[in-house]
Amino acid sequence: LSAFFLLVIALVTAAAALYGPSYLGAHARAPVVQTLALAVFVVCMALVCCAGDLLTFLLAWEVMTLASWVLVVADGSEEHARAGLLYLVMAHAGTAALLVAFLALAERAQGFDFSSVRAAAHGLAGGTRTALFMLVLAGFGAKAGVVPLHVWLPKAHPAAPSHASALMSGVMLKVALYGIFRFGFDLLAPVAGPLPASWGWTVLVLGTVSAVIGVLLALQQHDLKRLLAFHSVENVGIILIGAGVAMLLGGGRG
């Protein structure tokens, strides 16, 4: 799973590195700051996918958020500053949900590494397991742009440089989906038997709503970057539909 997402990160980053310099030369007010922020952003997305413990995962996740925020607000305009503030609020609300779930899992596992968390999750009661999954779903869903947590995306997406927007929509949102997959199908999954049906139905409904609302809102846009932002919401919804069906069909470690 990690290798697949690293491949996606590498391919989109290569395209951004190829076309980004000409954009920065023509439009950027702070090209050095944006270049450094972009490098940190890419490295942290890769670290999220490579992390083997909760602490490394959360630190890389948070720095990824801060680096992408710098890309949104780097030109210094008031409109972009407001978009960046909304993005930061939504992202940190999601991080707060993740922090609660991670601390609960770490306390149970007496450690932060994924192997200990996976072993500790075996003994979780059904209600506790579902509550933790809903927390991580909300935390990652806020970054993935899942409806109704998508409000930051059509504002922050147009504010970032074009090549950074491509990385945010094409990769960052999918890294958030990686988190859902890692926890839903692996770390929190029962050791045997199907996943709880409530997980699958929740993900399926959220995916369907996101896909439908995303495409309907995209049809109303006249700004190309806002149109792409809402299509990103739609694409995330389509992926979640597939994930929800997989959960209902019994995906997971078992």
Stockholm file with secondary structure:
# STOCKHOLM 1.0

chainA/1-254         LSAFFLLVIALVTAAAALYGPSYLGAHARAPVVQTLALAVFVVCMALVCCAGDLLTFLLAWEVMTLASWVLVVADGSEEHARAGLLYLVMAHAGTAALLVAFLALAERAQGFDFSSVRAAAHGLAGGTRTALFMLVLAGFGAKAGVVPLHVWLPKAHPAAPSHASALMSGVMLKVALYGIFRFGFDLLAPVAGPLPASWGWTVLVLGTVSAVIGVLLALQQHDLKRLLAFHSVENVGIILIGAGVAMLLGGGRG
#=GR chainA/1-254 SS CHHHHHHHHHHHHHHHHHHHHHHHHHHCSSHHHHHHHHHHHHHHHHHHHHCCBHHHHHHHHHHHHHHHHHHHHTTCCHHHHHHHHHHHHHHHHHHHHHHHHHHHHHHHHTSCBHHHHHHHHTTCCHHHHHHHHHHHHHHHHHHHTCTTSCTTHHHHHHHSCHHHHHHIIIIIHHHHHHHHHHIIIIISSCSSSCCCHHHHHHHHHHHHHHHHHHHHHHTTCCSHHHHHHHHHHHHHHHHHHHHHHHHHTTCSCC
#=GC SS_cons         CHHHHHHHHHHHHHHHHHHHHHHHHHHCSSHHHHHHHHHHHHHHHHHHHHCCBHHHHHHHHHHHHHHHHHHHHTTCCHHHHHHHHHHHHHHHHHHHHHHHHHHHHHHHHTSCBHHHHHHHHTTCCHHHHHHHHHHHHHHHHHHHTCTTSCTTHHHHHHHSCHHHHHHIIIIIHHHHHHHHHHIIIIISSCSSSCCCHHHHHHHHHHHHHHHHHHHHHHTTCCSHHHHHHHHHHHHHHHHHHHHHHHHHTTCSCC
//
